[in-house]
Amino acid sequence: MAESTSQITRLLHACRSGESDAMDQLMPLVYEELRSLAARYMHRERSNHTLQATALVHEAYLKIFNTTTNWEDRAHFLAIAAITMRRILVEHARSSKRLKRGDGAERIELEDAVLIQPPMNLDILSLDIALSKLTEQDSRKGRLV
């Protein structure tokens, strides 16, 4: 663990120095820890949350490495990752509460919405007569319909 921690710290300093290869080496070393952190955060969220732990890790990772942060060590990096994940979840919650997204609207499943619609009474004979008249006027449109 100590060797891994020092390797992570070394790679973080290399990333800070601009070594692009260091980021590729860093990700496999920290991914499981980030995934575990994200899973703990998501466990505290509502059950029908649209964001998943993996997506949270990826979004946090992109935000972390698109800033110029002077990481001190592995613990500092993980603390920044945790803060970033919380901010992502807060922003996600804010955006889902906005009026344009149906703030306060009751959420229903698609299958339930289909059941709300009254059954359609289809008069097959009237449909056939209408299609026949359309075909007489324009055979191409009749075939299309």
C-alpha positions in Angstrom: 0.0 0.0 0.0 2.8 2.4 0.9 4.5 1.8 -2.5 1.2 2.4 -4.3 0.7 5.6 -2.3 4.1 6.9 -3.2 3.7 5.9 -6.8 0.3 7.7 -6.9 1.9 10.8 -5.4 4.8 10.7 -7.9 2.3 10.4 -10.8 0.2 13.3 -9.4 3.3 15.5 -9.3 4.2 14.3 -12.9 0.6 15.2 -14.1 1.0 18.6 -12.5 4.3 19.0 -14.4 2.4 18.3 -17.6 3.6 14.8 -18.3 0.7 13.4 -20.3 1.8 9.8 -19.9 1.5 10.1 -16.1 -2.3 10.5 -16.3 -2.6 7.3 -18.3 -0.5 5.5 -15.6 -2.5 7.1 -12.7 -6.0 6.2 -13.7 -5.7 2.4 -13.2 -4.1 3.0 -9.8 -6.9 5.3 -8.5 -9.9 4.1 -10.5 -11.1 1.5 -7.9 -10.8 4.0 -5.1 -12.7 6.6 -7.0 -15.4 4.1 -8.0 -15.8 3.0 -4.4 -16.1 6.6 -3.2 -18.7 7.3 -5.9 -20.6 4.1 -5.0 -20.8 5.3 -1.3 -22.1 8.7 -2.5 -24.6 7.1 -4.8 -25.8 4.8 -2.0 -26.9 7.9 -0.1 -28.8 9.3 -3.1 -32.5 8.6 -4.0 -33.2 5.2 -5.5 -34.3 6.5 -8.9 -31.2 8.7 -9.5 -30.3 9.0 -13.1 -26.6 9.3 -12.5 -24.6 6.1 -11.9 -21.4 5.7 -9.9 -19.3 5.0 -13.0 -20.6 8.1 -14.7 -19.9 10.1 -11.5 -16.3 8.9 -11.5 -15.7 9.8 -15.1 -17.3 13.2 -14.8 -15.3 13.9 -11.6 -12.1 12.7 -13.3 -12.6 15.0 -16.2 -13.3 18.0 -14.0 -10.3 17.2 -11.8 -7.8 17.0 -14.6 -9.2 20.1 -16.4 -8.0 22.3 -13.6 -4.6 23.2 -12.5 -4.4 21.7 -9.0 -1.2 21.3 -7.0 -1.8 17.9 -5.5 0.2 17.2 -2.4 -0.3 13.4 -2.3 -2.9 10.6 -2.7 -5.0 11.7 0.2 -5.2 15.3 -1.2 -6.2 13.9 -4.6 -8.9 11.8 -3.1 -10.2 14.7 -1.0 -10.4 16.8 -4.1 -12.2 13.9 -5.9 -14.7 13.6 -3.1 -15.4 17.4 -3.1 -15.8 17.3 -6.9 -18.2 14.4 -6.8 -20.3 16.1 -4.2 -20.4 19.3 -6.3 -21.5 17.2 -9.4 -24.3 15.6 -7.4 -25.4 19.0 -6.0 -25.5 20.5 -9.5 -27.3 17.4 -10.8 -29.9 17.8 -8.1 -30.3 21.5 -8.9 -30.7 20.9 -12.6 -33.3 18.2 -12.0 -35.4 20.6 -9.8 -35.6 23.4 -12.3 -39.0 24.3 -13.6 -38.1 23.6 -17.2 -37.6 20.0 -16.2 -41.0 19.6 -14.5 -40.3 20.8 -11.0 -42.8 19.1 -8.7 -44.4 17.1 -11.5 -45.4 13.6 -10.6 -43.1 11.0 -12.1 -44.8 8.1 -13.9 -43.5 5.1 -15.8 -44.2 4.9 -19.5 -46.2 1.7 -19.1 -48.5 3.5 -16.6 -48.9 6.4 -19.0 -50.1 4.1 -21.8 -52.7 2.7 -19.4 -54.1 6.2 -18.7 -55.0 6.7 -22.4 -58.6 5.7 -23.1 -58.9 2.7 -25.4 -59.2 3.7 -29.0 -62.4 2.6 -30.8 -61.4 1.8 -34.4 -64.1 1.4 -37.0 -62.4 -0.9 -39.4 -65.1 -0.5 -42.1 -64.9 3.3 -42.0 -61.1 3.0 -42.3 -61.4 0.7 -45.3 -63.8 3.0 -47.0 -61.5 6.0 -46.4 -58.5 4.1 -47.7 -60.4 3.0 -50.8 -61.4 6.6 -51.6 -57.8 7.8 -51.0 -56.5 5.1 -53.4 -59.1 6.2 -56.1 -57.8 9.8 -55.8 -54.1 9.0 -55.5 -53.0 5.4 -55.7 -49.5 6.1 -54.4 -50.8 7.7 -51.2 -53.3 4.9 -50.8 -50.5 2.3 -50.9 -48.4 4.4 -48.6 -51.1 4.6 -45.9 
